Amino acid sequence: MNFLKIQHHLGILFVLLWALSLESIHSSEKIQKHGLVCREKDTDKHKIHEPHAVYSKTNDSKDHHDEEVEAHEDHDHTKSPHKRDKVNIFSKKHTDNDHNESAEKHSHSLDIKEHQDHDDSHDSHDHTSSDHDHNSSHKDAHDHSHVDKVTLTSEDLKDFGIHLSTAKSGEISKYIELTGEVSLNANKEAHIIPRFEGLVIDVLKSEGDQVNKGETLATLEGNNSLTAYDLKSLLDGIVLKRHITIGEFRDTSAVAFTIGSIDTLWIKFRVYPKTLPLISKKSYIKIKSASKKETLSLPVFYISSIIDEKTRTAEARVSLPNPDHLFLPGMFVKGQLLVEKVPVDIKIPKESLQFIDGKWQVFVSRDRAFFPTSVKLGHENETFVEILEGLSHGDTYVTKGSFTLKAELAKAAFDDGHVH
């Protein structure tokens, strides 16, 4: 009977011990959960202090672990769980202390950074001041290197080929560009045809030979009379074409020779319908000579009355003197049709102009010194330009050699700007 009572009491004791063990495990889990909630609250409250959050999180984890062990060791399974609540309060206080300490460290870091930024701003300010001084020095050097004239001696003027002129009024001619082709002068061209059919027994001239009027070109034997007779040139010129060979039979329908003079040629210009009202037999067309050294102004002597179906243009002809035989039939040339003459107050050649510092300028001469002077341009053509502002009547300016003066001006400015 006593054995059964002992066995019954041992069973009750075993159940109590098992219940206390479960309660201890439950308390440990509650402590860990409470510590995690505290850490999350601290993190939300102090998001701006991210370095502190990491530091606090690490310490909280360690402190809660130590508290958990300490609580477990001090825990009396026979007492009420008020001890555990005390442990939680202590854990919160410890976390707040850690947070304050970390916040102080964070504040100190901000102070150091602000101090560094302040020093950097001073350095930046000093650097800016240095740049300002450098820019000021550069600007002073640029202003100091500005040269506004070129001075030359009489010998320099000759050596550099400087030509001067006086500003005066004139006319600016307006032109329309035309395209033309050199051709034979039809009044100076001859086609030589046999008068009688017969056998060619001799040929004396070939293409390119110079011939005179009445000179024999070939000899034929008449088919009916069996008498020899000569083919002769009808004008002075050059053998342009030869269509005859010894031994062949020639009749009176085929051309044997073409003779033409190239001392005087024609130029046939193509004129579009919109230009026809601007051209007449009183018009002049300007062309460059074959040597390109001079300009020829040729009068229009013929304008066609119909439009070519293929080119849709009319034809205007001028007579071209060609004593040196530099122009040849078949060449293409550019012509300028004079359509208007505009009177202007100041007219200068275009070669006088130089583009300096973004402006058109002319070198004006005063007391052997040459000053670049800005000018405003008006009407112009290929050769001349009107000056609206910058020059006055009687001003002496450079017509040739202005580019040399521009180079001398740049050289003087360069030398002056690099003297230390």
C-alpha positions in Angstrom: 0.0 0.0 0.0 2.8 2.4 0.9 4.6 1.4 -2.3 1.5 2.5 -4.3 1.3 5.9 -2.6 5.0 6.5 -3.3 4.6 5.5 -6.9 1.6 7.8 -7.1 3.5 10.8 -5.7 6.5 10.2 -8.0 4.1 10.3 -11.0 2.7 13.6 -9.8 6.2 15.0 -9.3 7.2 13.8 -12.8 4.2 15.5 -14.4 5.0 18.8 -12.5 8.7 18.7 -13.7 7.6 18.0 -17.3 5.1 21.0 -17.1 7.8 23.3 -15.7 10.1 22.3 -18.5 7.5 23.2 -21.1 6.9 26.6 -19.3 10.6 27.3 -19.4 10.8 26.7 -23.1 7.8 28.9 -23.7 9.3 31.7 -21.7 12.6 31.6 -23.7 10.6 31.9 -27.0 8.6 34.8 -25.6 11.9 36.6 -24.6 13.3 36.2 -28.1 10.1 37.4 -29.7 10.0 40.5 -27.4 13.7 41.3 -28.2 12.9 41.2 -32.0 10.0 43.5 -31.6 12.2 46.0 -29.7 14.8 45.9 -32.4 12.2 46.5 -35.2 10.8 49.5 -33.3 14.3 51.0 -32.8 15.0 50.5 -36.4 11.8 52.3 -37.5 12.4 55.1 -35.0 16.0 55.8 -36.1 16.1 55.0 -39.8 18.2 58.1 -40.4 21.0 56.6 -38.3 21.6 53.5 -40.4 25.1 52.8 -39.1 23.6 53.0 -35.5 20.8 50.6 -36.5 23.3 47.9 -37.6 25.4 48.5 -34.4 22.3 48.4 -32.2 20.9 45.3 -33.9 24.1 43.4 -33.2 24.3 44.4 -29.6 20.6 43.7 -29.0 21.0 40.2 -30.4 24.0 39.6 -28.1 22.4 41.2 -25.0 19.1 39.3 -25.4 21.0 36.1 -25.8 22.9 36.8 -22.6 19.7 37.8 -20.8 18.1 34.6 -22.0 20.8 32.5 -20.6 20.9 34.5 -17.4 17.1 34.2 -17.0 17.2 30.5 -17.7 19.9 30.0 -15.1 18.2 32.1 -12.4 14.8 30.8 -13.2 13.2 28.9 -10.3 10.7 26.5 -11.6 8.7 26.9 -8.4 8.3 30.7 -8.6 6.0 32.8 -10.6 7.1 34.3 -14.0 7.5 37.9 -12.8 11.2 37.6 -13.0 11.0 37.2 -16.7 9.1 40.5 -17.0 11.9 42.3 -15.2 14.4 40.8 -17.6 12.4 42.3 -20.6 12.4 45.8 -19.0 16.2 45.6 -18.4 16.7 44.5 -22.1 14.8 47.6 -23.3 16.8 50.0 -21.1 20.0 48.4 -22.3 19.0 48.8 -25.9 18.1 52.5 -25.4 21.5 53.1 -23.9 23.2 51.5 -26.8 21.1 53.6 -29.1 22.2 56.8 -27.4 25.8 55.9 -27.5 25.5 55.0 -31.2 23.7 58.2 -32.0 26.5 60.2 -30.4 29.0 58.4 -32.6 26.8 59.1 -35.6 26.5 62.8 -34.7 30.3 63.0 -34.3 30.7 61.5 -37.7 28.4 64.1 -39.2 30.4 66.9 -37.5 33.6 65.5 -39.0 32.1 65.3 -42.5 30.7 68.9 -42.3 34.1 70.1 -41.2 35.7 68.3 -44.2 33.1 69.7 -46.6 33.8 73.2 -45.2 37.5 72.7 -45.8 36.8 71.4 -49.3 34.7 74.5 -50.0 37.6 76.7 -48.9 39.9 74.7 -51.2 37.4 75.1 -54.0 37.1 78.8 -53.4 40.8 79.2 -53.5 41.0 77.2 -56.7 38.3 79.4 -58.2 40.2 82.5 -57.2 43.2 81.0 -58.9 41.3 80.3 -62.1 39.9 83.9 -61.9 43.4 85.3 -61.6 44.5 83.1 -64.5 41.6 84.1 -66.7 42.2 87.8 -65.9 45.9 87.4 -66.8 44.9 85.6 -70.0 42.5 88.4 -70.9 45.0 91.1 -70.1 47.5 89.3 -72.3 45.0 89.1 -75.1 44.1 92.7 -74.8 47.8 93.6 -74.7 48.5 91.5 -77.9 45.9 93.2 -80.0 47.5 95.0 -83.0 45.4 97.4 -85.1 47.8 98.4 -87.9 50.7 97.3 -90.1 53.5 99.7 -90.9 55.6 99.1 -94.1 58.4 101.0 -95.8 58.4 101.9 -99.5 60.7 98.9 -100.2 58.2 96.6 -98.4 55.4 97.9 -100.5 57.3 96.9 -103.7 58.5 93.6 -102.3 55.0 92.6 -101.1 53.4 93.8 -104.4 51.0 96.2 -102.5 48.8 98.3 -104.9 46.8 101.2 -103.7 43.7 102.9 -105.1 41.3 105.7 -104.2 37.7 105.0 -103.2 35.2 106.3 -105.8 31.8 105.7 -107.3 31.0 103.4 -110.2 28.6 100.8 -111.6 28.0 97.2 -110.6 27.1 95.1 -113.6 24.6 92.3 -113.1 25.0 89.1 -115.2 23.2 85.8 -116.0 25.4 82.8 -116.6 25.0 81.0 -119.9 26.6 77.8 -121.4 27.8 77.8 -125.0 29.7 75.7 -127.5 32.4 76.8 -130.0 31.5 76.1 -133.6 32.8 76.9 -137.0 31.9 80.2 -138.6 29.4 79.1 -141.2 30.5 82.0 -143.4 34.1 80.7 -143.3 33.4 77.1 -144.2 33.4 75.3 -147.6 32.5 71.8 -148.8 34.6 70.8 -151.9 32.7 68.6 -154.4 34.1 67.3 -157.8 32.5 69.1 -160.8 32.7 66.0 -162.9 32.6 62.4 -161.9 35.9 60.5 -162.4 38.8 58.5 -161.0 41.0 60.0 -158.3 44.5 59.9 -159.5 46.2 62.1 -156.8 45.5 63.6 -153.3 47.7 66.5 -152.2 46.2 67.7 -148.9 45.2 65.9 -145.7 43.3 66.9 -142.6 44.9 69.7 -140.6 46.8 71.2 -143.5 46.7 74.9 -144.0 45.5 75.9 -147.4 44.9 79.1 -149.4 42.1 80.0 -151.7 42.7 78.4 -155.2 45.3 75.9 -153.9 45.0 72.3 -155.4 43.7 69.7 -153.1 43.4 66.6 -155.4 43.5 65.6 -159.1 40.8 63.5 -160.9 40.4 62.1 -164.4 37.1 62.8 -166.0 35.1 59.8 -166.8 33.8 61.1 -170.2 36.7 63.3 -171.4 39.4 61.2 -169.8 41.0 64.6 -169.1 42.6 65.3 -165.7 41.4 68.3 -163.7 42.1 69.7 -160.2 40.0 70.1 -157.1 40.8 73.5 -155.6 40.1 75.2 -152.2 37.5 77.9 -152.3 38.9 79.9 -149.4 41.8 80.3 -147.0 41.6 77.9 -144.1 42.4 74.4 -142.7 41.4 71.0 -144.1 38.9 69.9 -141.5 37.6 66.8 -143.3 39.0 64.6 -146.1 36.7 62.0 -147.8 38.8 61.1 -150.9 41.3 58.3 -151.6 43.6 57.6 -154.7 42.0 55.0 -157.0 38.4 55.5 -156.0 35.7 56.7 -158.3 33.9 59.9 -157.2 30.7 61.4 -158.4 29.3 64.9 -158.1 27.1 64.2 -155.1 29.6 63.5 -152.3 31.8 66.0 -150.4 35.5 65.4 -151.0 37.0 68.0 -148.6 35.7 70.3 -145.9 37.7 73.5 -145.5 37.2 76.0 -142.8 38.8 79.0 -141.1 39.3 79.1 -137.4 40.5 82.7 -137.3 37.0 83.6 -136.5 34.6 81.2 -134.8 31.1 81.3 -133.4 29.8 80.6 -129.9 26.3 79.2 -129.8 24.7 79.9 -126.3 21.6 78.1 -125.0 19.1 80.6 -123.6 16.1 79.4 -121.5 12.7 81.0 -122.2 12.7 83.0 -118.9 15.9 84.7 -120.0 14.8 85.6 -123.5 13.1 88.9 -122.5 16.5 90.0 -121.1 18.5 89.4 -124.3 18.6 91.2 -127.6 20.9 92.0 -130.5 22.1 94.9 -128.4 23.2 92.6 -125.6 26.8 91.6 -124.8 28.0 88.3 -123.5 31.2 88.3 -121.5 33.6 85.3 -121.6 37.1 84.5 -120.4 39.8 84.4 -123.0 41.4 81.0 -123.8 44.5 82.0 -121.8 42.2 83.1 -118.9 44.2 86.3 -118.6 41.6 88.6 -120.0 37.8 89.0 -120.4 36.2 89.4 -123.8 32.8 91.2 -124.2 31.1 89.9 -127.4 28.0 91.4 -129.0 25.0 89.2 -129.8 24.3 89.1 -133.6 21.7 86.3 -133.8 18.8 85.0 -131.6 16.8 82.1 -132.9 13.1 82.4 -133.5 12.2 78.9 -132.4 12.8 76.7 -129.3 14.8 73.5 -129.8 12.5 70.5 -129.2 15.2 68.5 -127.4 16.9 71.1 -125.2 13.8 73.5 -124.8 16.1 76.4 -125.3 16.7 79.2 -127.9 20.1 79.9 -129.5 22.1 83.1 -129.2 25.3 83.5 -131.2 28.3 85.7 -130.9 31.4 86.0 -133.2 34.7 85.0 -131.5 38.0 86.4 -132.8 40.6 83.5 -132.6 43.9 84.8 -134.1 46.0 82.5 -131.9 43.8 79.4 -132.7 43.5 78.7 -128.9 39.8 78.1 -129.2 38.7 75.1 -131.2 35.3 73.9 -132.5 33.6 71.7 -130.0 34.8 73.4 -126.9 32.3 74.4 -124.2 32.5 77.8 -122.6 30.8 79.8 -119.8 29.3 83.2 -120.7 27.8 86.0 -118.7 24.9 87.9 -120.1 24.9 91.6 -119.0 21.3 92.4 -117.9 21.7 95.5 -115.7 24.1 98.2 -114.5 23.6 99.5 -111.0 25.2 102.9 -110.1 26.9 102.8 -106.6 28.5 105.3 -104.4 31.7 103.3 -103.6 32.9 100.4 -105.8 36.0 98.3 -105.0 37.4 95.1 -106.4 36.6 92.0 -104.4 40.2 91.1 -104.0 40.6 94.1 -101.6 38.4 92.3 -99.0 39.8 90.2 -96.2 37.8 88.3 -93.6 39.3 89.2 -90.2 37.7 88.6 -86.7 34.4 87.5 -88.3 34.0 90.7 -90.4 34.8 91.8 -93.9 37.6 94.4 -93.8 39.6 96.6 -96.1 43.1 97.9 -95.4 43.0 101.7 -95.4 46.4 103.5 -95.9 47.4 106.5 -93.8 51.0 107.8 -93.4 52.5 104.5 -94.6 50.4 102.6 -92.0 47.6 100.2 -93.0 44.6 99.9 -90.8 42.0 97.1 -91.1 38.6 98.8 -91.5 35.3 97.0 -91.2 32.9 97.5 -94.2 29.3 96.8 -95.0 28.7 95.2 -98.5 26.0 95.9 -101.0 25.5 94.9 -104.7 28.2 92.7 -106.1 29.2 90.6 -109.1 32.0 88.2 -109.8 34.7 91.0 -109.7 33.4 94.1 -107.9 31.4 94.9 -104.8 29.5 98.0 -103.5 30.6 99.4 -100.1 27.7 100.8 -98.1 29.7 101.7 -94.9 33.3 101.9 -93.8 34.9 103.8 -96.8 34.5 107.4 -97.9 35.3 109.1 -101.2 39.0 109.8 -101.4 40.1 107.1 -98.9 43.3 105.3 -100.0 42.9 101.5 -99.7 44.7 98.4 -100.8 43.5 96.8 -104.0 46.2 94.1 -104.3 48.3 92.5 -101.6 45.7 92.7 -98.8 46.2 89.1 -97.9 49.9 89.8 -97.2 48.9 92.6 -94.9 46.5 90.3 -93.1 49.3 87.8 -92.6 51.6 90.5 -91.3 48.9 91.7 -88.9 48.5 88.2 -87.5 52.2 87.8 -87.2 52.6 91.0 -85.2 49.8 90.1 -82.9 51.3 86.6 -82.3 54.8 88.1 -81.5 53.4 90.8 -79.2 51.2 88.3 -77.4 54.1 85.9 -76.6 56.7 88.4 -75.3 57.4 87.7 -71.6 
